[in-house]
């Protein structure tokens, strides 16, 4: 009897040791994503999620036909594969924070990619910093995010600070080349981390250039009515509007201006619903002649030839919807992180962070072609162009040296479209 018990114990221990060895040999790196998969900007969040999935597909499997670093091999560090764990922050900062904690503490993810909304990225990235874990940010544009002195935070996209300067450059260019006589600026923005910082940077850049800000109009994200806000803009009648309106809020803003039969001469949009090709398609002619900063659209194919093969995989996950300025940056986040892990030769977060800072990264999916980080984690090679929607296509307008189309100025009235 005792001999039988001993044999059973030996068998159990052997099985346990065998399973333990198998687990130890499992070469996976878990990456968490935190995006708005439900709520007012769910479509954008779902495409960001699909972009990270696409990047992982490229990295994990041999794709010699794709001209992107690591695409020709399978995985990193001699066979490690990435596994994604997704979370939905619903556009709510408190949910984003708790989901970041869950991903690190319960799911055991190595790093997080996210979070689209700057208001969510701020608390979620604080969780990562406290835990000394990497946080890769694709598209959240609040300039404040890379001014916190964080060690483990890295952002790919331009900030609302740089976009504000570009917007003012466009206004000055119109005054100089077309005698536009633009003098006044209005601000409309969602009352969030993203919107408030965009408005602050927009005001700062405008006033430093000598323009007068005549309207400052915040609204709550997910608004169902923007009548009073648009009426305030219309009453002030600024020559130019800088807008920070995401997703459905952008659509509502455009539709409300049409209902009130009012438009500024120029409308420039931060990382917003303007950049969303689905929203542009839904608005049709009503979306034309608006402008904004754009890091990618299908019209950039001649400038970014490596995107096509990756975008083909992406479209399989999005029912044919192409990359946009935001989603492609999330793919870049994953690809740059994978390159850094491979180059560092380790999963030690401190060494990978040091490697991210110490090198310039090839990035064929970025308009600038490369990625490099300054202290605080901002990609100093982030680049965008000013585009204008004409006939539903994003036409390159500014700088003039890269323009492919003449700007339509002022915006055509609603009844002349």
GIRAMO-V903687 format. One record per backbone hydrogen bond with DSSP energy under -0.5 kcal/mol. NH is the residue of the N-H (numbers start at 1). CO is the residue of the C=O. E is the energy in kcal/mol with one decimal. If there is no record, write none. Layout:
nh,co,e
NH,CO,E
NH,CO,E
This chain:
nh,co,e
5,1,-2.2
6,2,-2.6
7,3,-2.3
8,4,-2.3
9,5,-2.5
10,6,-2.4
11,7,-2.4
12,8,-2.7
13,9,-2.8
14,10,-2.4
15,11,-2.5
16,12,-2.7
17,13,-2.8
18,14,-2.5
19,15,-2.9
20,16,-2.7
21,17,-2.3
22,18,-2.2
23,19,-2.7
24,20,-2.5
25,21,-1.8
26,22,-0.7
26,23,-1.0
27,25,-0.5
28,26,-1.2
29,81,-2.5
31,83,-2.8
32,111,-3.0
33,85,-2.2
34,113,-2.0
35,87,-2.0
37,35,-1.5
42,39,-1.6
45,36,-0.5
45,41,-2.1
46,42,-2.9
47,43,-1.7
48,44,-2.0
49,45,-2.3
50,46,-2.2
51,47,-2.0
52,48,-1.9
53,49,-2.2
54,50,-2.2
55,51,-2.2
56,52,-2.4
57,53,-2.1
58,54,-2.1
59,55,-2.2
60,56,-3.1
61,57,-1.3
63,71,-4.0
66,63,-2.1
67,65,-0.6
68,66,-1.7
71,68,-2.1
73,70,-0.9
75,59,-3.1
75,73,-0.6
76,80,-2.2
80,76,-2.9
81,27,-2.4
83,29,-2.4
85,31,-2.5
87,33,-1.8
89,35,-1.7
89,87,-0.6
90,35,-0.5
92,89,-2.6
93,91,-0.5
96,92,-2.5
97,93,-2.3
98,94,-2.1
99,95,-2.6
100,96,-2.1
101,97,-2.0
102,98,-2.2
103,99,-2.7
104,100,-2.0
105,101,-3.0
106,102,-2.5
107,102,-1.9
109,103,-2.2
110,30,-3.9
111,30,-0.8
112,134,-1.9
113,32,-2.5
114,136,-1.9
115,34,-0.8
117,115,-2.4
120,117,-1.2
121,117,-2.4
122,118,-2.1
123,119,-0.6
124,120,-2.2
125,121,-2.7
126,122,-1.3
127,123,-1.6
128,124,-1.6
129,125,-2.5
130,126,-2.5
131,127,-1.7
132,129,-1.1
133,128,-3.0
134,110,-0.7
135,152,-2.8
136,112,-3.0
137,135,-0.6
137,154,-3.7
138,136,-0.5
145,142,-1.6
146,143,-1.0
147,144,-1.7
154,135,-2.2
155,377,-3.2
156,137,-2.2
157,138,-1.7
160,141,-2.6
163,159,-2.3
164,160,-1.9
165,161,-1.7
166,162,-2.0
167,163,-2.7
168,164,-2.2
169,165,-2.2
170,166,-2.1
171,167,-2.1
172,168,-2.7
173,169,-2.4
174,170,-2.4
175,171,-2.0
176,172,-2.3
177,173,-2.9
178,174,-2.0
179,175,-0.6
180,174,-1.3
185,212,-2.8
186,240,-2.7
187,215,-2.5
188,242,-2.0
189,217,-2.0
190,244,-1.9
191,219,-3.1
192,190,-2.2
196,192,-3.0
197,193,-1.7
198,194,-2.3
199,195,-2.6
200,196,-2.3
201,197,-2.6
202,198,-2.7
203,199,-2.8
204,200,-2.4
205,201,-2.6
206,202,-2.3
207,203,-2.8
208,204,-2.3
209,205,-1.1
210,207,-1.3
211,206,-2.7
212,183,-2.2
213,211,-0.5
214,185,-2.2
214,212,-0.8
215,185,-0.9
217,187,-3.1
218,216,-0.6
219,189,-1.6
223,220,-0.7
230,226,-2.6
231,227,-2.4
232,228,-1.9
233,229,-1.9
234,230,-3.0
235,231,-2.4
236,232,-1.8
237,233,-2.4
238,233,-0.5
240,184,-1.8
241,266,-2.1
242,186,-2.7
243,241,-0.6
243,268,-2.6
244,188,-2.3
248,40,-1.2
249,246,-1.7
250,246,-0.8
250,247,-1.0
251,247,-1.4
252,248,-2.5
253,249,-2.2
254,250,-2.5
255,251,-2.6
256,252,-2.3
257,253,-2.2
258,254,-1.9
259,255,-2.1
260,256,-1.9
261,258,-1.2
262,257,-2.2
265,239,-1.5
266,239,-1.6
268,241,-2.9
269,291,-2.0
270,243,-2.7
273,245,-2.4
275,272,-1.3
276,273,-1.2
277,275,-0.6
280,276,-2.4
281,277,-1.9
282,278,-2.1
283,279,-2.5
284,280,-1.5
286,283,-1.7
287,284,-1.6
288,285,-1.1
289,389,-3.9
290,287,-1.0
291,267,-2.4
292,387,-1.7
293,269,-1.2
294,385,-2.8
300,297,-2.9
301,298,-1.6
303,300,-1.8
304,300,-1.4
307,304,-1.8
308,305,-0.7
310,306,-0.8
311,307,-3.3
312,308,-1.7
313,309,-0.9
314,310,-2.0
315,311,-2.8
316,312,-0.9
317,314,-1.7
318,314,-0.6
318,315,-0.6
320,315,-2.5
321,318,-1.2
328,324,-2.0
329,325,-0.5
329,326,-0.6
330,326,-1.1
330,327,-0.6
331,327,-1.4
332,328,-2.0
333,329,-2.0
334,330,-1.7
335,331,-2.4
336,332,-2.8
337,333,-2.1
338,334,-2.3
339,335,-1.9
340,336,-2.2
341,337,-2.3
342,338,-2.3
343,339,-2.6
344,340,-2.7
345,341,-1.7
346,341,-0.8
352,348,-2.4
353,349,-2.6
354,350,-2.3
355,351,-2.1
356,352,-2.4
357,353,-1.9
358,354,-1.9
359,355,-0.9
361,371,-3.4
363,369,-2.5
366,363,-2.1
369,366,-1.2
371,361,-2.1
374,378,-2.3
377,374,-2.6
379,155,-1.2
380,372,-2.6
380,378,-0.8
381,372,-0.6
382,379,-1.3
385,294,-2.5
386,398,-2.7
387,292,-2.6
387,385,-0.6
388,395,-2.1
389,290,-2.1
390,388,-0.5
390,393,-2.5
393,390,-1.5
395,388,-2.5
395,393,-1.1
397,386,-2.7
398,386,-1.8
402,399,-2.0
403,400,-1.2
404,396,-2.0
405,396,-1.4
409,407,-0.8
411,265,-1.7
416,413,-1.8
417,414,-1.0
